[in-house]
Amino acid sequence: MATRPRSTLLDFFIRWRMVVVLLLGFSSGLPLALTATTLQAWMKSENADLTVIGLFSLVALPYVLKVLLAPAMDRFMPPFLGRRRGWMLISQLALVFTIAAMAFSNPVHSPVATALLAFLTAFFSASQDIVVDAYRTELATKEEVGPAAALYITGYRFGMLMSGAAALILSDHVSWRVVYLLMAAAMVVGIVASVFAPEPVVAAKPPRTITEAVVLPFVEYFRRHGALEVLAFIILYKIDVVIAMAMTTPFLLDIGFTKTDIGAVTKGFGLIATILGTLAGGALMVKLGLKRSLWIFGLSQGISGFSFMLLAHVGHDYPTMVAAITIESFCSGMGTAAFTAFLMSICDKRFTATQYALFTSVMGLSRVIGSAPTGYLAKALGWEQYFLLSVLAMIPGLLLLTLYSKWRFASSVQ
């Protein structure tokens, strides 16, 4: 009897289901800048008041409230395409409409109308994020978790690049109306993926009522042994990167690099290194497994802070600056791939949307906790000691990782 050939690493990345994850990542990343930095650039170019530009940041509120939106997507199933694909298509079609409508608005003469459309765009974008996170988590088999995480992050970054840097470049050659219409048209990538994607097969029964959808995800999670330890780990695993990156731009300016130097290297070498690191992390996870990947990539992303410590010691040196940003971006990309795969692995598939939204909300605390004191610390310690501190900040997360085996056996879905 012939044996089935073993899958190679490339096989995992070229499967249609994984290509779908890449396309959905692009679709999720695309709307983000259109209600943030790109919208701010549009308003500034039209001489909008800075106070109004600042107030527009409130339209991003739906991204913060994902955990409140998610239960409805766990509970209700659209009448077409299935529980996940149906919601994806609804949110994507809504995004096409709201982004196109923004193209015909005027943020200076009709700021309220533009703000409402931007808020709706953020709402449907956050809704898409919720259901795509749930879809990816339910679709990937145990061996596909790493590649799925890496491809989603890669697609997301390309989506952000499209609506951020590419949109700004386009705005120098065509009107903002054309820019936003082109961005609306680019959502066809996600629509095609949703229509032709496979629907995940989940044996677990979804919640029967909205009350169950709201309450049971939290009850199930907090009944697990080590539930609070896992939340602490989610906060702390990448806090070393948060601390290092929070002061990178002021540090580079302080030692004599120009804004052009910083922009070219971070958006060039840094972006390429991040994408390569993410893909490398996803590939290595197939061989290493999730636990070993979290250890190895967690150590590497922490130790990469030494490259900035070296740069602080040698001062204004362009090759060292390029090397530091490249090393940190690559290692952080690997760590992000493993961390995303970890979040996928701890969701109960009855409540994937709600629990994943909970975990990402907790993850946001890392940026708050890690970034808030960084200016004070940099002034008090000096740059070399500051980046040494960022390296040492990896220790709490790795200490919590020693309890990993208990977390894995704590949930009935593992």
Phi, psi and chi 1 to 4 in degrees:
 res  aa     phi    psi   chi1   chi2   chi3   chi4
   1 MET       -  127.4 -178.8  176.9  176.6      -
   2 ALA   -69.3  139.5      -      -      -      -
   3 THR   -91.3  149.1   58.3      -      -      -
   4 ARG   -73.9  128.9 -175.7  179.5  176.1 -178.1
   5 PRO   -63.4  145.2   22.5  -32.7      -      -
   6 ARG   -72.1  145.1  -65.5 -178.3   63.5 -177.0
   7 SER   -73.1  138.0  -63.1      -      -      -
   8 THR   -89.0  168.6   64.2      -      -      -
   9 LEU   -59.4  -39.1  -75.2  177.4      -      -
  10 LEU   -63.0  -34.8 -178.5   60.2      -      -
  11 ASP   -56.0  -38.9  -68.7  -24.9      -      -
  12 PHE   -65.3  -34.5  -71.5   99.7      -      -
  13 PHE   -85.8  -19.6  -74.5   88.3      -      -
  14 ILE  -103.4    1.3   62.4  174.8      -      -
  15 ARG   -63.7  143.0  -65.8  173.3 -178.0  175.0
  16 TRP   -57.5  -39.2  170.2 -119.1      -      -
  17 ARG   -62.8  -31.7   51.3 -155.9  -82.8  124.5
  18 MET   -79.3  -33.8  -65.5  -64.7  101.3      -
  19 VAL   -62.1  -38.8  173.8      -      -      -
  20 VAL   -59.1  -42.9  163.3      -      -      -
  21 VAL   -61.0  -41.4  169.6      -      -      -
  22 LEU   -60.9  -46.7  176.0   69.2      -      -
  23 LEU   -65.7  -39.0  -61.4  179.0      -      -
  24 LEU   -68.8  -32.7  -69.6  173.4      -      -
  25 GLY   -61.5  -43.1      -      -      -      -
  26 PHE   -60.9  -44.8  174.8   86.3      -      -
  27 SER   -63.5  -34.6 -177.0      -      -      -
  28 SER   -73.3  -37.6  -71.1      -      -      -
  29 GLY   -76.9  -24.1      -      -      -      -
  30 LEU   -61.1  -46.7 -177.5   69.6      -      -
  31 PRO   -73.5  -16.9  -14.6   29.5      -      -
  32 LEU   -56.2  -54.5 -172.9   62.0      -      -
  33 ALA   -69.3  -21.7      -      -      -      -
  34 LEU   -67.8  -18.7  -60.8  178.6      -      -
  35 THR  -111.4    8.1   58.7      -      -      -
  36 ALA  -128.8 -107.2      -      -      -      -
  37 THR   -63.6  -40.9   53.8      -      -      -
  38 THR   -67.4  -40.3  -60.7      -      -      -
  39 LEU   -64.4  -39.5  179.1   56.9      -      -
  40 GLN   -62.1  -41.2  -69.8  171.7  -11.3      -
  41 ALA   -63.3  -41.1      -      -      -      -
  42 TRP   -60.6  -48.3  179.1   11.0      -      -
  43 MET   -63.8  -40.7  -64.6  178.7   72.0      -
  44 LYS   -66.0  -39.5 -179.2   61.0  179.4  174.2
  45 SER   -67.5  -21.2   67.8      -      -      -
  46 GLU   -96.4   10.3  -61.1  -70.3  -23.7      -
  47 ASN    62.5   37.1  -62.8  -45.5      -      -
  48 ALA   -68.4  152.0      -      -      -      -
  49 ASP   -64.7  137.8 -172.9   88.3      -      -
  50 LEU   -61.0  -32.3  -71.4  177.4      -      -
  51 THR   -62.7  -41.5  -57.4      -      -      -
  52 VAL   -67.0  -41.5  176.6      -      -      -
  53 ILE   -59.1  -42.9  -65.7  175.4      -      -
  54 GLY   -63.6  -42.1      -      -      -      -
  55 LEU   -64.1  -27.5  -72.8  172.7      -      -
  56 PHE   -64.8  -16.2  -98.4   66.4      -      -
  57 SER   -63.6  -19.5   62.3      -      -      -
  58 LEU   -68.3  -18.0  -66.0  173.2      -      -
  59 VAL   -67.3  -16.5  -56.2      -      -      -
  60 ALA   -80.9    4.0      -      -      -      -
  61 LEU   -52.9  -38.9 -166.3   60.4      -      -
  62 PRO   -56.8  -30.2  -28.9   37.0      -      -
  63 TYR   -64.8  -31.5  -69.6  108.3      -      -
  64 VAL   -77.1  -25.7 -178.2      -      -      -
  65 LEU  -103.3   23.7  -58.5  177.1      -      -
  66 LYS   -55.0  -38.8  -74.7 -177.6 -174.7 -179.9
  67 VAL   -64.7  -21.7   72.2      -      -      -
  68 LEU   -84.2  -25.2  -58.9 -179.3      -      -
  69 LEU   -86.1  -28.0  -54.5  175.1      -      -
  70 ALA   -63.8  -38.7      -      -      -      -
  71 PRO   -55.6  -35.5  -28.2   36.7      -      -
  72 ALA   -62.6  -33.1      -      -      -      -
  73 MET   -79.3  -21.8  -64.8 -177.6  176.9      -
  74 ASP   -77.9  -34.5  -84.1  -26.4      -      -
  75 ARG   -82.4  -47.3  165.5   64.1 -176.2   91.2
  76 PHE  -100.7  145.1  -61.9  108.3      -      -
  77 MET  -118.0  123.0 -179.1 -175.2  -62.8      -
  78 PRO   -61.1  157.4  -23.0   34.4      -      -
  79 PRO   -77.4    9.0   28.1  -35.2      -      -
  80 PHE  -146.0  150.7   48.9   83.7      -      -
  81 LEU    66.3   -6.3  -68.3 -176.6      -      -
  82 GLY   101.7  176.8      -      -      -      -
  83 ARG   -62.5  -41.2 -175.6 -175.9 -178.9 -155.9
  84 ARG   -96.2  -48.7  -60.7  -52.0 -176.3 -164.6
  85 ARG   -64.4  -34.2  -67.5  162.8   60.9 -137.2
  86 GLY   -61.7  -46.7      -      -      -      -
  87 TRP   -65.6  -36.6  -81.3  118.9      -      -
  88 MET   -61.1  -47.1  -74.0 -167.2  -63.4      -
  89 LEU   -64.3  -41.5 -175.8   60.7      -      -
  90 ILE   -59.2  -48.2  -70.3  169.8      -      -
  91 SER   -66.3  -36.0   60.3      -      -      -
  92 GLN   -70.8  -41.6  -70.8  158.2   -7.5      -
  93 LEU   -64.0  -39.2  -69.3  173.5      -      -
  94 ALA   -63.4  -38.1      -      -      -      -
  95 LEU   -65.5  -40.4  -79.3  166.3      -      -
  96 VAL   -56.0  -45.1  171.7      -      -      -
  97 PHE   -65.8  -49.1  174.9   79.0      -      -
  98 THR   -71.0  -37.9   56.2      -      -      -
  99 ILE   -65.9  -42.6  -64.9  169.8      -      -
 100 ALA   -63.8  -38.5      -      -      -      -
 101 ALA   -65.2  -36.9      -      -      -      -
 102 MET   -59.1  -34.2  -74.5 -177.1   70.0      -
 103 ALA   -60.0  -29.6      -      -      -      -
 104 PHE   -99.3    7.5  -68.5   94.1      -      -
 105 SER   -92.7  172.3   67.6      -      -      -
 106 ASN  -132.1  106.6 -170.8  -50.2      -      -
 107 PRO   -67.8  -14.3   24.1  -32.9      -      -
 108 VAL   -93.3  -50.5  175.7      -      -      -
 109 HIS   -82.7  -26.6  -62.2  117.5      -      -
 110 SER  -133.8   63.3  -56.7      -      -      -
 111 PRO   -63.9  -32.1   22.0  -32.7      -      -
 112 VAL   -66.4  -44.6  174.6      -      -      -
 113 ALA   -63.3  -43.1      -      -      -      -
 114 THR   -63.7  -41.3  -56.3      -      -      -
 115 ALA   -63.0  -41.2      -      -      -      -
 116 LEU   -63.5  -44.2  176.5   60.1      -      -
 117 LEU   -65.6  -38.7  -69.9  169.8      -      -
 118 ALA   -64.9  -40.5      -      -      -      -
 119 PHE   -62.7  -44.2  178.4   84.0      -      -
 120 LEU   -64.3  -37.7  -70.5  173.3      -      -
 121 THR   -62.7  -44.4  -62.0      -      -      -
 122 ALA   -64.3  -37.7      -      -      -      -
 123 PHE   -62.8  -49.0  175.6   84.2      -      -
 124 PHE   -72.0  -29.0  -68.4  119.1      -      -
 125 SER   -67.0  -45.0  176.7      -      -      -
 126 ALA   -63.0  -38.2      -      -      -      -
 127 SER   -63.2  -42.4  -59.2      -      -      -
 128 GLN   -62.3  -43.6  179.4 -173.9 -143.3      -
 129 ASP   -56.5  -45.0  -71.1  -10.2      -      -
 130 ILE   -59.2  -50.4  -68.4  165.8      -      -
 131 VAL   -75.0  -32.4   69.5      -      -      -
 132 VAL   -68.2  -39.8  168.5      -      -      -
 133 ASP   -58.8  -44.8  -73.0  -21.4      -      -
 134 ALA   -65.9  -43.5      -      -      -      -
 135 TYR   -59.8  -49.1  174.7   84.0      -      -
 136 ARG   -60.7  -41.7 -178.9 -178.6   74.7 -110.7
 137 THR   -65.6  -40.2  -60.0      -      -      -
 138 GLU   -78.6  -27.9  -66.2  171.2    2.2      -
 139 LEU   -75.8  -41.4 -178.4   73.1      -      -
 140 ALA   -73.5  132.2      -      -      -      -
 141 THR   -74.9  173.0   63.2      -      -      -
 142 LYS   -56.9  -40.8 -176.9  177.6  179.4  179.8
 143 GLU   -78.9  -14.7   61.3 -175.9    1.8      -
 144 GLU   -95.2   -4.7  -69.9  173.6  -21.5      -
 145 VAL   -59.2  -44.9  167.7      -      -      -
 146 GLY   -62.6  -55.1      -      -      -      -
 147 PRO   -58.8  -38.3  -27.5   35.3      -      -
 148 ALA   -63.3  -43.4      -      -      -      -
 149 ALA   -62.5  -45.0      -      -      -      -
 150 ALA   -65.5  -44.1      -      -      -      -
 151 LEU   -68.5  -37.4  -72.3  170.0      -      -
 152 TYR   -62.8  -47.3  172.2   78.3      -      -
 153 ILE   -62.3  -41.2  -63.9  165.2      -      -
 154 THR   -62.3  -47.3  -60.9      -      -      -
 155 GLY   -60.6  -40.7      -      -      -      -
 156 TYR   -61.0  -42.5 -162.8   94.4      -      -
 157 ARG   -66.9  -37.6  -70.1 -171.0  178.4  -82.1
 158 PHE   -66.7  -36.2  -82.9  117.1      -      -
 159 GLY   -63.2  -44.3      -      -      -      -
 160 MET   -63.3  -38.0  -69.7  176.9   62.3      -
 161 LEU   -64.5  -38.2 -170.5   65.0      -      -
 162 MET   -64.2  -48.6  176.3   76.6  170.9      -
 163 SER   -85.6   -9.1   61.4      -      -      -
 164 GLY  -101.4  -88.2      -      -      -      -
 165 ALA   -61.6  -47.3      -      -      -      -
 166 ALA   -64.0  -40.3      -      -      -      -
 167 ALA   -64.2  -40.4      -      -      -      -
 168 LEU   -65.6  -40.3  -67.5  177.5      -      -
 169 ILE   -64.2  -44.1  -67.5  169.8      -      -
 170 LEU   -59.6  -35.6  -79.4  170.4      -      -
 171 SER   -65.5  -17.6   69.9      -      -      -
 172 ASP   -79.1  -10.6  -82.2  -22.8      -      -
 173 HIS  -121.2  -25.1  -54.6  -79.5      -      -
 174 VAL  -133.3  170.2  -62.2      -      -      -
 175 SER   -72.1  160.7   68.1      -      -      -
 176 TRP   -62.8  -31.1  -77.1  105.9      -      -
 177 ARG   -59.8  -45.7  175.1  172.3  -66.2  179.7
 178 VAL   -65.0  -40.2  172.3      -      -      -
 179 VAL   -57.5  -50.4  169.7      -      -      -
 180 TYR   -69.5  -32.7  -89.7   73.0      -      -
 181 LEU   -66.3  -38.0  -72.5  174.4      -      -
 182 LEU   -65.7  -38.6  -72.2  172.6      -      -
 183 MET   -66.1  -38.8  -64.1  -58.4  113.9      -
 184 ALA   -62.3  -41.5      -      -      -      -
 185 ALA   -65.1  -32.3      -      -      -      -
 186 ALA   -66.8  -18.2      -      -      -      -
 187 MET   -65.4  -11.1  -74.9  -59.6  -57.4      -
 188 VAL   -60.3  -25.9   72.8      -      -      -
 189 VAL   -58.5  -48.1  172.0      -      -      -
 190 GLY   -69.0  -37.0      -      -      -      -
 191 ILE   -62.6  -45.6  -68.0  171.3      -      -
 192 VAL   -60.8  -42.9  169.7      -      -      -
 193 ALA   -62.1  -42.7      -      -      -      -
 194 SER   -65.5  -41.1  -65.1      -      -      -
 195 VAL   -68.0  -40.2  170.9      -      -      -
 196 PHE  -102.1    3.8  -66.6  101.2      -      -
 197 ALA   -76.2  152.1      -      -      -      -
 198 PRO   -74.6  142.3   26.0  -33.0      -      -
 199 GLU   -81.6  130.2  179.3   69.7   11.2      -
 200 PRO   -60.0  142.2  -19.0   30.4      -      -
 201 VAL   -99.0  111.7  178.0      -      -      -
 202 VAL  -119.4  120.9  178.7      -      -      -
 203 ALA   -72.4  -34.0      -      -      -      -
 204 ALA   -65.5  140.4      -      -      -      -
 205 LYS   -81.5  135.2  -66.3 -178.2  179.1  179.9
 206 PRO   -71.5  165.2   25.8  -33.1      -      -
 207 PRO   -59.4  145.3   18.5  -30.2      -      -
 208 ARG   -88.1  -22.5  -65.7  168.4  -64.1  179.0
 209 THR  -134.0  164.3   65.9      -      -      -
 210 ILE   -67.3  -31.3 -166.9   64.1      -      -
 211 THR   -62.9  -45.6  -58.7      -      -      -
 212 GLU   -61.1  -40.0  -73.8 -172.3   -0.4      -
 213 ALA   -64.4  -30.7      -      -      -      -
 214 VAL   -84.2  -42.4  172.1      -      -      -
 215 VAL   -89.2  -47.3  174.7      -      -      -
 216 LEU   -61.6  -36.2  -69.6 -175.7      -      -
 217 PRO   -58.2  -38.8  -25.0   34.7      -      -
 218 PHE   -76.4  -40.4  -62.3   92.0      -      -
 219 VAL   -61.4  -47.5  171.9      -      -      -
 220 GLU   -60.4  -45.4 -173.4  -78.0  -31.5      -
 221 TYR   -66.7  -49.1  177.0   74.0      -      -
 222 PHE   -75.9   -6.2  -75.1  102.6      -      -
 223 ARG   -81.9  -13.3  -80.5  179.3  175.6  170.9
 224 ARG   -71.4  145.5  -59.9 -177.6 -164.2  177.5
 225 HIS   -67.8  129.1  176.4   72.7      -      -
 226 GLY    81.8   16.9      -      -      -      -
 227 ALA   -58.6  -42.6      -      -      -      -
 228 LEU   -70.0  -33.5  -65.5  178.2      -      -
 229 GLU   -63.9  -39.5  -64.5  166.8    0.1      -
 230 VAL   -64.3  -42.1  172.5      -      -      -
 231 LEU   -63.3  -38.9  -66.3 -177.8      -      -
 232 ALA   -63.5  -40.2      -      -      -      -
 233 PHE   -62.9  -41.8  174.2   74.1      -      -
 234 ILE   -59.6  -38.5  -69.3  171.8      -      -
 235 ILE   -70.3  -38.8  -66.2  171.4      -      -
 236 LEU   -96.9  -17.3  -66.2  172.7      -      -
 237 TYR   -60.5  -38.7 -176.8   68.5      -      -
 238 LYS  -112.7   19.6  -69.9 -171.4   69.2   69.9
 239 ILE   -69.3  -25.1 -158.3  164.6      -      -
 240 ASP   -63.4  -40.8   49.1  -10.0      -      -
 241 VAL   -67.6  -41.0  177.2      -      -      -
 242 VAL   -58.6  -46.2  170.6      -      -      -
 243 ILE   -64.1  -45.0  -67.5  172.5      -      -
 244 ALA   -63.4  -45.5      -      -      -      -
 245 MET   -75.6  -24.7  -69.4  -62.7   96.8      -
 246 ALA   -60.1  -32.3      -      -      -      -
 247 MET  -113.9   11.5  -75.1  -73.1  115.9      -
 248 THR   -61.3  -49.2  -63.2      -      -      -
 249 THR   -64.4  -49.4  -61.7      -      -      -
 250 PRO   -58.3  -37.6  -25.5   34.7      -      -
 251 PHE   -62.7  -48.7  160.6   63.2      -      -
 252 LEU   -65.4  -38.4  -66.1  174.6      -      -
 253 LEU   -65.1  -38.1  -70.9  169.9      -      -
 254 ASP   -65.2  -32.0 -165.2   43.5      -      -
 255 ILE   -96.1   11.1   61.1  173.9      -      -
 256 GLY   108.0    3.1      -      -      -      -
 257 PHE   -82.3  147.6  -69.2  102.2      -      -
 258 THR   -84.5  165.6   66.5      -      -      -
 259 LYS   -63.7  -32.6  -68.6 -173.7  -72.5  -67.8
 260 THR   -65.3  -44.3  -60.7      -      -      -
 261 ASP   -55.6  -48.9  -66.9  -27.7      -      -
 262 ILE   -65.8  -45.7  -62.3  167.2      -      -
 263 GLY   -63.8  -43.1      -      -      -      -
 264 ALA   -64.7  -42.3      -      -      -      -
 265 VAL   -76.2  -44.8  175.0      -      -      -
 266 THR   -68.7  -38.6   56.1      -      -      -
 267 LYS   -84.7  -13.9  -60.2  -57.6 -178.8 -176.4
 268 GLY  -100.6  -83.2      -      -      -      -
 269 PHE   -59.3  -41.8  -70.1   99.6      -      -
 270 GLY   -63.0  -46.3      -      -      -      -
 271 LEU   -65.2  -45.4  178.0   61.3      -      -
 272 ILE   -61.3  -44.5  -66.7  169.9      -      -
 273 ALA   -64.3  -38.2      -      -      -      -
 274 THR   -63.3  -45.7  -60.9      -      -      -
 275 ILE   -64.5  -44.7  -67.9  172.2      -      -
 276 LEU   -64.2  -40.2  -68.9  177.2      -      -
 277 GLY   -63.4  -41.4      -      -      -      -
 278 THR   -62.6  -46.5  -58.0      -      -      -
 279 LEU   -66.9  -39.9  -67.4  173.1      -      -
 280 ALA   -62.8  -42.0      -      -      -      -
 281 GLY   -60.9  -44.1      -      -      -      -
 282 GLY   -62.4  -39.6      -      -      -      -
 283 ALA   -68.8  -44.4      -      -      -      -
 284 LEU   -66.6  -29.3  -72.1  170.6      -      -
 285 MET   -62.2  -28.9  -95.2 -173.9  -83.3      -
 286 VAL   -61.3  -38.3  175.8      -      -      -
 287 LYS   -87.8  -38.9  -61.8  -64.6 -175.6 -177.7
 288 LEU   -84.1  -28.8  -64.6  173.4      -      -
 289 GLY    84.7  165.8      -      -      -      -
 290 LEU   -70.9  -45.0 -175.7   52.7      -      -
 291 LYS   -61.0  -50.9 -179.3  179.8  179.1  179.6
 292 ARG   -63.8  -35.7  -69.5  169.8   64.1 -166.8
 293 SER   -64.6  -42.8  -63.5      -      -      -
 294 LEU   -60.0  -40.0  -74.5  166.9      -      -
 295 TRP   -66.3  -53.4  -88.0  108.4      -      -
 296 ILE   -66.6  -46.0  -65.7  170.9      -      -
 297 PHE   -72.4  -32.6  -57.6  161.6      -      -
 298 GLY   -64.1  -42.4      -      -      -      -
 299 LEU   -64.3  -44.0  -78.4  166.2      -      -
 300 SER   -67.1  -40.3   65.6      -      -      -
 301 GLN   -69.3  -29.8   73.1  179.4    8.4      -
 302 GLY   -72.1  -48.4      -      -      -      -
 303 ILE   -64.6  -27.3  -67.4  171.6      -      -
 304 SER   -59.8  -19.4   67.5      -      -      -
 305 GLY   -62.6  -21.7      -      -      -      -
 306 PHE   -63.0  -26.0  -79.1  124.7      -      -
 307 SER   -65.6  -36.4   61.8      -      -      -
 308 PHE   -73.7  -32.5  -79.0  103.9      -      -
 309 MET   -63.3  -40.5 -170.6  176.1  172.6      -
 310 LEU   -64.0  -42.6  174.8   63.0      -      -
 311 LEU   -63.0  -38.9  179.8   59.1      -      -
 312 ALA   -63.1  -33.1      -      -      -      -
 313 HIS   -73.8  -43.2 -179.8   72.8      -      -
 314 VAL   -85.3  -20.6  -59.1      -      -      -
 315 GLY    83.1 -149.7      -      -      -      -
 316 HIS   -67.9   97.6 -174.2  -82.0      -      -
 317 ASP  -142.8  111.5 -176.1   77.1      -      -
 318 TYR   -62.4  -48.8 -158.4   84.9      -      -
 319 PRO   -58.7  -38.3  -24.6   35.3      -      -
 320 THR   -67.1  -37.1  -53.4      -      -      -
 321 MET   -64.2  -45.3 -172.4  -96.9  -83.5      -
 322 VAL   -61.0  -43.8  171.9      -      -      -
 323 ALA   -63.3  -42.6      -      -      -      -
 324 ALA   -62.7  -47.2      -      -      -      -
 325 ILE   -66.7  -40.3  -70.3  175.1      -      -
 326 THR   -64.3  -46.8  -57.8      -      -      -
 327 ILE   -63.3  -47.9  -68.1  169.2      -      -
 328 GLU   -63.3  -42.3 -167.6  -75.8  -29.5      -
 329 SER   -65.2  -42.3  -61.8      -      -      -
 330 PHE   -64.0  -48.1 -176.0   86.9      -      -
 331 CYS   -67.3  -38.8  -65.8      -      -      -
 332 SER   -65.0  -37.3  178.8      -      -      -
 333 GLY   -61.2  -42.6      -      -      -      -
 334 MET   -63.1  -44.0  -69.7 -162.7  -61.3      -
 335 GLY   -62.8  -38.9      -      -      -      -
 336 THR   -65.4  -39.5  -60.3      -      -      -
 337 ALA   -61.1  -46.3      -      -      -      -
 338 ALA   -66.8  -40.4      -      -      -      -
 339 PHE   -65.1  -42.4 -172.5   52.9      -      -
 340 THR   -63.4  -41.4  -57.3      -      -      -
 341 ALA   -62.4  -37.1      -      -      -      -
 342 PHE   -62.9  -45.7  172.5   73.1      -      -
 343 LEU   -60.0  -39.2  -63.0 -176.7      -      -
 344 MET   -63.5  -36.7  -67.4  167.0   62.1      -
 345 SER   -76.2  -19.0   74.2      -      -      -
 346 ILE  -101.1    7.4   60.4  174.0      -      -
 347 CYS   -84.6  135.9  -70.7      -      -      -
 348 ASP   -78.0  122.5 -175.1  -40.0      -      -
 349 LYS   -71.0   -3.8  -67.9 -170.7  176.7 -179.3
 350 ARG   -74.2  -27.4  -67.4  172.5  -64.5  170.7
 351 PHE  -132.6   39.4  -36.9  110.4      -      -
 352 THR   -55.6  -47.4  -46.6      -      -      -
 353 ALA   -60.7  -47.2      -      -      -      -
 354 THR   -69.9  -44.7  -56.8      -      -      -
 355 GLN   -68.4  -39.7  -72.0 -169.3  -16.3      -
 356 TYR   -64.6  -38.6 -160.6   98.2      -      -
 357 ALA   -63.5  -38.3      -      -      -      -
 358 LEU   -60.5  -47.4  166.8   65.9      -      -
 359 PHE   -65.3  -40.0  -60.1  144.5      -      -
 360 THR   -70.6  -31.3   52.6      -      -      -
 361 SER   -65.0  -42.8  -64.6      -      -      -
 362 VAL   -63.8  -39.9  171.8      -      -      -
 363 MET   -58.4  -33.9 -177.4  176.4   63.7      -
 364 GLY   -61.5  -25.0      -      -      -      -
 365 LEU   -63.7  -26.7  -67.7  175.0      -      -
 366 SER   -59.4  -42.6  179.3      -      -      -
 367 ARG   -66.1  -37.8  -69.1 -171.5  -66.5  -88.0
 368 VAL   -68.6  -51.6  176.2      -      -      -
 369 ILE   -65.3  -41.6  -64.8  170.8      -      -
 370 GLY   -75.3  -35.6      -      -      -      -
 371 SER   -84.9  -34.2  -60.2      -      -      -
 372 ALA   -53.2  -48.5      -      -      -      -
 373 PRO   -90.9    6.7   33.3  -32.1      -      -
 374 THR   -65.8  -37.8   52.1      -      -      -
 375 GLY   -63.0  -44.3      -      -      -      -
 376 TYR   -61.8  -44.9  170.7   79.3      -      -
 377 LEU   -63.9  -41.7  -69.1  170.6      -      -
 378 ALA   -63.1  -40.8      -      -      -      -
 379 LYS   -66.9  -39.5  -73.1  177.3   64.6  176.4
 380 ALA   -76.0  -34.8      -      -      -      -
 381 LEU   -99.1  -28.8  -61.5  173.5      -      -
 382 GLY    87.7  161.5      -      -      -      -
 383 TRP   -66.4  -42.6  -69.7  120.8      -      -
 384 GLU   -62.3  -46.9  -74.5 -169.9   55.9      -
 385 GLN   -69.8  -31.0  -73.6   72.2   27.8      -
 386 TYR   -62.6  -46.8  175.2   80.8      -      -
 387 PHE   -73.2  -26.3  -72.5  111.2      -      -
 388 LEU   -63.7  -41.1  175.1   60.6      -      -
 389 LEU   -61.2  -38.7  176.1   66.3      -      -
 390 SER   -63.8  -35.1   75.9      -      -      -
 391 VAL   -66.2  -46.3  173.4      -      -      -
 392 LEU   -64.6  -22.9  -62.4  176.6      -      -
 393 ALA   -66.4  -12.6      -      -      -      -
 394 MET   -73.7  -18.4   71.8  177.1  169.9      -
 395 ILE   -63.6  -47.4  -64.9  173.9      -      -
 396 PRO   -58.4  -42.5  -24.9   35.1      -      -
 397 GLY   -64.1  -40.2      -      -      -      -
 398 LEU   -71.4  -32.3  -65.1 -179.8      -      -
 399 LEU   -63.9  -40.8  -73.1  175.7      -      -
 400 LEU   -65.8  -30.5  -75.3  167.2      -      -
 401 LEU   -64.8  -20.9 -169.6   55.1      -      -
 402 THR   -63.9  -16.5   60.9      -      -      -
 403 LEU   -94.4   10.1  -55.5  171.6      -      -
 404 TYR   -53.7  -43.8  176.4   90.9      -      -
 405 SER   -60.1  -34.9  -64.4      -      -      -
 406 LYS   -67.7  -38.7  -66.0 -179.3 -179.2  179.0
 407 TRP   -65.3  -42.2  -54.9  -23.0      -      -
 408 ARG   -62.8  -37.0  -64.0  -70.8  -68.2  175.5
 409 PHE   -89.3   -6.8  -67.6  113.9      -      -
 410 ALA   -73.3  -34.0      -      -      -      -
 411 SER   -93.8  137.9  171.0      -      -      -
 412 SER   -68.8  -13.3   61.3      -      -      -
 413 VAL   -94.6   -1.2  -62.8      -      -      -
 414 GLN   -83.1      -  -63.3  -57.1  -35.7      -
